Amino acid sequence: MPIILLVIAALCFFWVTIPLLIIGLFCDCRYQFRGPDFQQAGINTFMDQAADTAESIKNAVMEEEGGPFSHHNDEYDAMDDEEGV
């Protein structure tokens, strides 16, 4: 995506664009800027660090909760016992 479209979207639709970019980081998206002006800039290093930070936060939350399907519900356990599962 051209950088100018990202800048326009960020300026005009700030409350939508920025949260979507952050949600993308937690959905394993990585952002990179390419071009002759970005070869020496540290922007891609910063973007990699942001993606790594989002990944570590996501992993910490998943470990704390024990995974997405770790919630024990007695109602479901009772249903499983009745069905013989």
One Martini backbone bead per residue (centre of mass of N, CA, C, O) as a GRO file, in nm:
protein
   85
    1MET     BB    1   0.097   0.036   0.024
    2PRO     BB    2   0.088   0.347   0.002
    3ILE     BB    3   0.182   0.596   0.217
    4ILE     BB    4  -0.030   0.812   0.141
    5LEU     BB    5  -0.279   0.641   0.221
    6LEU     BB    6  -0.205   0.612   0.519
    7VAL     BB    7  -0.199   0.914   0.586
    8ILE     BB    8  -0.488   0.980   0.501
    9ALA     BB    9  -0.627   0.774   0.685
   10ALA     BB   10  -0.503   0.883   0.952
   11LEU     BB   11  -0.629   1.172   0.924
   12CYS     BB   12  -0.939   1.105   0.852
   13PHE     BB   13  -0.938   0.794   1.014
   14PHE     BB   14  -0.809   0.761   1.304
   15TRP     BB   15  -1.027   0.579   1.475
   16VAL     BB   16  -0.969   0.334   1.263
   17THR     BB   17  -0.675   0.294   1.168
   18ILE     BB   18  -0.508   0.250   1.428
   19PRO     BB   19  -0.661   0.005   1.547
   20LEU     BB   20  -0.617  -0.177   1.296
   21LEU     BB   21  -0.310  -0.183   1.314
   22ILE     BB   22  -0.301  -0.309   1.600
   23ILE     BB   23  -0.466  -0.561   1.540
   24GLY     BB   24  -0.271  -0.666   1.324
   25LEU     BB   25  -0.040  -0.731   1.520
   26PHE     BB   26  -0.221  -0.956   1.676
   27CYS     BB   27  -0.251  -1.105   1.370
   28ASP     BB   28   0.050  -1.131   1.245
   29CYS     BB   29   0.130  -0.859   1.140
   30ARG     BB   30   0.367  -0.697   0.920
   31TYR     BB   31   0.543  -0.395   0.886
   32GLN     BB   32   0.671  -0.230   0.584
   33PHE     BB   33   0.916  -0.021   0.441
   34ARG     BB   34   0.975   0.080   0.103
   35GLY     BB   35   1.272   0.216  -0.027
   36PRO     BB   36   1.521   0.448  -0.058
   37ASP     BB   37   1.440   0.613   0.213
   38PHE     BB   38   1.427   0.330   0.407
   39GLN     BB   39   1.711   0.192   0.432
   40GLN     BB   40   1.836   0.379   0.682
   41ALA     BB   41   1.601   0.367   0.840
   42GLY     BB   42   1.441   0.269   1.162
   43ILE     BB   43   1.141   0.189   1.099
   44ASN     BB   44   1.162  -0.124   1.060
   45THR     BB   45   1.271  -0.181   1.340
   46PHE     BB   46   1.028  -0.068   1.489
   47MET     BB   47   0.816  -0.256   1.357
   48ASP     BB   48   0.944  -0.519   1.464
   49GLN     BB   49   0.921  -0.446   1.765
   50ALA     BB   50   0.614  -0.417   1.768
   51ALA     BB   51   0.553  -0.708   1.679
   52ASP     BB   52   0.707  -0.847   1.911
   53THR     BB   53   0.543  -0.719   2.140
   54ALA     BB   54   0.267  -0.827   2.055
   55GLU     BB   55   0.349  -1.125   2.072
   56SER     BB   56   0.426  -1.127   2.376
   57ILE     BB   57   0.152  -1.036   2.482
   58LYS     BB   58  -0.013  -1.265   2.360
   59ASN     BB   59   0.143  -1.495   2.503
   60ALA     BB   60   0.091  -1.400   2.796
   61VAL     BB   61  -0.218  -1.418   2.784
   62MET     BB   62  -0.237  -1.718   2.702
   63GLU     BB   63  -0.086  -1.829   2.952
   64GLU     BB   64  -0.269  -1.707   3.171
   65GLU     BB   65  -0.536  -1.851   3.052
   66GLY     BB   66  -0.453  -2.132   2.895
   67GLY     BB   67  -0.611  -2.050   2.661
   68PRO     BB   68  -0.908  -2.041   2.473
   69PHE     BB   69  -1.010  -2.354   2.597
   70SER     BB   70  -0.986  -2.343   2.939
   71HIS     BB   71  -1.275  -2.322   3.010
   72HIS     BB   72  -1.460  -2.430   3.273
   73ASN     BB   73  -1.775  -2.606   3.245
   74ASP     BB   74  -2.009  -2.778   3.419
   75GLU     BB   75  -2.230  -2.803   3.207
   76TYR     BB   76  -2.054  -2.948   2.993
   77ASP     BB   77  -1.966  -3.184   3.172
   78ALA     BB   78  -2.253  -3.293   3.220
   79MET     BB   79  -2.317  -3.345   2.921
   80ASP     BB   80  -2.086  -3.546   2.872
   81ASP     BB   81  -2.179  -3.758   3.084
   82GLU     BB   82  -2.459  -3.817   2.953
   83GLU     BB   83  -2.327  -3.901   2.662
   84GLY     BB   84  -2.040  -4.053   2.712
   85VAL     BB   85  -1.767  -3.858   2.665
   0.00000   0.00000   0.00000
